[in-house]
Amino acid sequence: MKNVEAVLSVKFTSTFSPGILANAFQADLETFRNVPGLIQKYIATEEHKGVINEIYLFESKSARAAFWTSELARRIPAKYGLIPGTLRVEQYDLAMTLNDAVLN
């Protein structure tokens, strides 16, 4: 796997049913595969609460910043039925990973 330097967590509650959300995520797969610097995207759900957490792994902080200010990112609320007031965005710098850790 490429080196991950930056993580973006986009958490929200959606008005969409799990099936509609799954279709929307599936329709966007190729688009996200082409985001510069995006190594991986995970979608975690708390189905009983309707909460979605998209976790993005980027190879650099600048790639993360470029994505978050892109037209694609601006379309997330409408594309995924985001309920206003539920959006929580967190940015992390990767300190260490389990399988790549070097112990001294």
C-alpha positions as a LaTeX table, in Angstrom:
\begin{tabular}{lrrr}
\hline
Residue & $x$ (\AA) & $y$ (\AA) & $z$ (\AA) \\
\hline
Met1 & 0.00 & 0.00 & 0.00 \\
Lys2 & 1.18 & 3.52 & $-0.70$ \\
Asn3 & 2.23 & 5.66 & 2.24 \\
Val4 & $-0.65$ & 7.42 & 3.94 \\
Glu5 & 0.08 & 10.84 & 5.39 \\
Ala6 & $-3.37$ & 12.39 & 5.83 \\
Val7 & $-6.79$ & 11.13 & 6.91 \\
Leu8 & $-10.16$ & 12.79 & 6.41 \\
Ser9 & $-13.29$ & 11.68 & 8.27 \\
Val10 & $-16.64$ & 12.93 & 6.98 \\
Lys11 & $-19.44$ & 11.85 & 9.31 \\
Phe12 & $-23.13$ & 12.65 & 8.82 \\
Thr13 & $-26.66$ & 11.37 & 9.11 \\
Ser14 & $-28.56$ & 10.72 & 5.89 \\
Thr15 & $-32.21$ & 10.90 & 4.91 \\
Phe16 & $-31.59$ & 8.07 & 2.44 \\
Ser17 & $-32.36$ & 4.42 & 3.09 \\
Pro18 & $-29.39$ & 2.03 & 3.26 \\
Gly19 & $-30.25$ & 0.72 & $-0.21$ \\
Ile20 & $-30.32$ & 4.16 & $-1.82$ \\
Leu21 & $-27.06$ & 5.08 & $-0.11$ \\
Ala22 & $-25.41$ & 1.86 & $-1.27$ \\
Asn23 & $-26.44$ & 2.64 & $-4.85$ \\
Ala24 & $-25.08$ & 6.20 & $-4.58$ \\
Phe25 & $-21.76$ & 4.97 & $-3.17$ \\
Gln26 & $-21.52$ & 2.29 & $-5.86$ \\
Ala27 & $-22.20$ & 4.83 & $-8.61$ \\
Asp28 & $-19.31$ & 6.98 & $-7.37$ \\
Leu29 & $-16.64$ & 4.27 & $-7.15$ \\
Glu30 & $-14.88$ & 5.13 & $-10.41$ \\
Thr31 & $-15.01$ & 8.84 & $-9.68$ \\
Phe32 & $-13.28$ & 8.36 & $-6.33$ \\
Arg33 & $-10.71$ & 5.98 & $-7.84$ \\
Asn34 & $-9.56$ & 8.94 & $-9.94$ \\
Val35 & $-9.16$ & 11.48 & $-7.11$ \\
Pro36 & $-5.50$ & 12.57 & $-7.14$ \\
Gly37 & $-3.65$ & 11.39 & $-4.04$ \\
Leu38 & $-6.57$ & 9.36 & $-2.64$ \\
Ile39 & $-5.26$ & 5.95 & $-1.64$ \\
Gln40 & $-8.38$ & 4.43 & $-0.06$ \\
Lys41 & $-11.90$ & 5.32 & 0.97 \\
Tyr42 & $-13.87$ & 3.42 & 3.61 \\
Ile43 & $-17.56$ & 3.81 & 4.29 \\
Ala44 & $-18.62$ & 2.81 & 7.80 \\
Thr45 & $-22.22$ & 2.87 & 8.93 \\
Glu46 & $-24.19$ & 2.86 & 12.16 \\
Glu47 & $-27.35$ & 1.57 & 10.55 \\
His48 & $-29.52$ & 1.79 & 13.67 \\
Lys49 & $-28.71$ & 5.52 & 13.90 \\
Gly50 & $-28.48$ & 6.24 & 10.17 \\
Val51 & $-24.95$ & 7.59 & 10.62 \\
Ile52 & $-22.42$ & 7.36 & 7.80 \\
Asn53 & $-18.68$ & 7.86 & 8.24 \\
Glu54 & $-16.59$ & 8.20 & 5.11 \\
Ile55 & $-12.92$ & 7.73 & 5.92 \\
Tyr56 & $-10.45$ & 8.87 & 3.28 \\
Leu57 & $-6.73$ & 8.02 & 3.27 \\
Phe58 & $-4.52$ & 10.42 & 1.30 \\
Glu59 & $-0.86$ & 10.27 & 0.37 \\
Ser60 & $-0.39$ & 13.91 & 1.39 \\
Lys61 & $-1.99$ & 16.77 & 3.28 \\
Ser62 & $-2.11$ & 18.79 & 0.07 \\
Ala63 & $-4.07$ & 16.01 & $-1.70$ \\
Arg64 & $-6.53$ & 15.98 & 1.21 \\
Ala65 & $-6.92$ & 19.76 & 1.05 \\
Ala66 & $-7.38$ & 19.71 & $-2.73$ \\
Phe67 & $-10.10$ & 17.07 & $-2.44$ \\
Trp68 & $-11.96$ & 18.83 & 0.38 \\
Thr69 & $-12.15$ & 22.06 & $-1.63$ \\
Ser70 & $-13.15$ & 20.27 & $-4.86$ \\
Glu71 & $-16.49$ & 20.23 & $-6.63$ \\
Leu72 & $-16.76$ & 16.51 & $-5.85$ \\
Ala73 & $-16.57$ & 17.17 & $-2.09$ \\
Arg74 & $-19.08$ & 20.03 & $-2.36$ \\
Arg75 & $-21.58$ & 17.59 & $-3.89$ \\
Ile76 & $-21.44$ & 15.15 & $-0.95$ \\
Pro77 & $-24.38$ & 16.67 & 1.00 \\
Ala78 & $-26.87$ & 16.46 & $-1.88$ \\
Lys79 & $-25.49$ & 13.23 & $-3.34$ \\
Tyr80 & $-25.82$ & 11.33 & $-0.05$ \\
Gly81 & $-28.89$ & 12.97 & 1.48 \\
Leu82 & $-27.01$ & 14.67 & 4.29 \\
Ile83 & $-29.26$ & 16.02 & 7.04 \\
Pro84 & $-28.29$ & 19.67 & 7.72 \\
Gly85 & $-26.55$ & 20.15 & 11.05 \\
Thr86 & $-25.23$ & 16.56 & 11.24 \\
Leu87 & $-22.00$ & 17.01 & 9.31 \\
Arg88 & $-18.80$ & 16.48 & 11.28 \\
Val89 & $-15.48$ & 16.76 & 9.46 \\
Glu90 & $-12.19$ & 15.80 & 11.08 \\
Gln91 & $-8.69$ & 15.87 & 9.62 \\
Tyr92 & $-5.87$ & 13.78 & 11.01 \\
Asp93 & $-2.18$ & 13.46 & 10.26 \\
Leu94 & $-1.12$ & 9.84 & 10.33 \\
Ala95 & 1.34 & 9.12 & 13.13 \\
Met96 & 1.78 & 5.34 & 12.77 \\
Thr97 & 0.12 & 2.24 & 11.35 \\
Leu98 & 0.00 & $-1.19$ & 12.95 \\
Asn99 & 1.57 & $-3.22$ & 10.16 \\
Asp100 & 4.15 & $-0.63$ & 9.14 \\
Ala101 & 5.32 & 0.19 & 12.65 \\
Val102 & 9.02 & 0.02 & 13.35 \\
Leu103 & 9.88 & $-0.80$ & 16.93 \\
Asn104 & 13.24 & 0.30 & 18.28 \\
\hline
\end{tabular}
